[in-house]
Amino acid sequence: MVSASNFISVDKDIIVSSINAFLPKVAVIPLCEDDDSVSEVVVSEGMRVREGDIIAKSKGLYIHSSVPGIIRKIEQRQYSNGKQGLCAVIELNGSFSYLGKPSAKQDWKNYDASTIHFLLKEAGVVNTFDRELPVFTQIKKVRDAGSSIVVLRLFDSDPSYVTESFVSKHFLPVVLEGAAILAKTFGAKNLMIAYSASEKNILKPEIDSIIKERGASFFGDGLEVFTVATDTKKYPAGTMHDITAAIKKTYKGEFFSKVGKKDLFIDSATAMSVYNAIVLGRPVVSDFVHVTGDCLNTAAMLNVRIGTTLRDIVEQCGGFKRKLSKIVINGIVSGRAVSSLDIPINRGVKSVEFIPLHSVKIQNSENCVRCGNCRKICPVNLWPGNLYRIFHIQDIETACKSDKDAYKSVILCTECGLCNSVCPSRLPLSQTISLLKGSHNEK
């Protein structure tokens, strides 16, 4: 672990409110869950759609139009992960179905688990705790594993953005209720709430107040709630590995010692999407995005329509005051760099940072010098440099056979990105391990 102050957002204490992003004149909506999935497109060019209409299905996940309008094109565009994928280009036209209109609240306690499960799928809710994954598939997975635990993270996994902590502070009752709804879908009996120890005097009293005053009427019958303070002054702090370690340190006993990958880990944004889908009956058509960077005239927390391009966001923030060098999505430490302002916001984007030339270090990669920095800093004691060499000296199949133990160890990687930050040769260590990890999971 390292001090989070090395990466902390300059906007951390400045962002105190959010505003709605400008409505895009043209929304570019990704139609696939990810760049590798096959999308079943249920609309065609020239069709008129309403806000919230289903326009595609990807691995069973429903994808909706975030704006009313006319579909001008269905074509390949660049996604926020930098790869190409199918998108619907929708020209804004017509009135909104949800925006600016009140929604009657539904009592989710009257729904059975299968009904909630279906509604989450229909609303297109994804879990953004780690990678964007459909919530309905994760529910099935944890139910089959016999899990009885939901773990809710109320702070940001990357200290360079403030989206999750913002949502937690401003919508805490909604977030907690969303987590309780998810617990019902697979019969979970325990909700563990991980909050930042730095927010102990702010969030903890409010959490305790909600638990005490609302109890079963709020969380449902039979759901026991636990809280755990997590040291977010160190990085990483928000991975499943870190939170389970904090739980086991706080609570003793066999039950708590078994908390882990079989359980459902979610973040505050996911819980809020669950609430909106089940209580308000609203599909996922917008997300909170922290927009920052020394290039911009102003930083902001924007409620952005899915399909809004980075170019539109920059315009709302007053344009650039310095020449742009790099765009980073979802955090300086663990995020990814993209190269185009025409990339659309999708359901997994939590932050966008626009970085000027003077802040960017030389990125030329050199040969590994075997300094050992990556091994020293790895929070799960991997040797990223060695894994990098395994991957690049041989093809994956040969690497698997020649060094089985090293190959199997990739599943321990939390993808925190610290190895990249200390590598003097500027090698893409974290990205390489991610590729190995993906290959391991496929097997």
Salt bridges, closest charged atoms under 4 A:
ASP11 OD2 - HIS290 NE2 3.05
ASP34 OD2 - LYS59 NZ 3.63
ASP35 OD2 - LYS83 NZ 3.74
GLU51 OE2 - ARG305 NH1 2.62
ASP53 OD1 - ARG50 NH2 3.32
GLU75 OE2 - ARG77 NE 2.70
GLU91 OE1 - ARG72 NE 2.57
ASP144 OD2 - LYS140 NZ 3.01
GLU164 OE2 - LYS350 NZ 2.88
GLU199 OE2 - LYS169 NZ 3.33
ASP208 OD2 - LYS204 NZ 2.78
GLU254 OE2 - LYS258 NZ 2.98
ASP263 OD2 - LYS262 NZ 3.67
ASP267 OD2 - ARG153 NH2 3.89
ASP267 OD2 - LYS350 NZ 2.55
ASP342 OD1 - ARG311 NE 2.99
GLU397 OE2 - LYS443 NZ 3.13
GLU415 OE2 - ARG131 NH2 2.79
GLU415 OE2 - LYS437 NZ 3.41
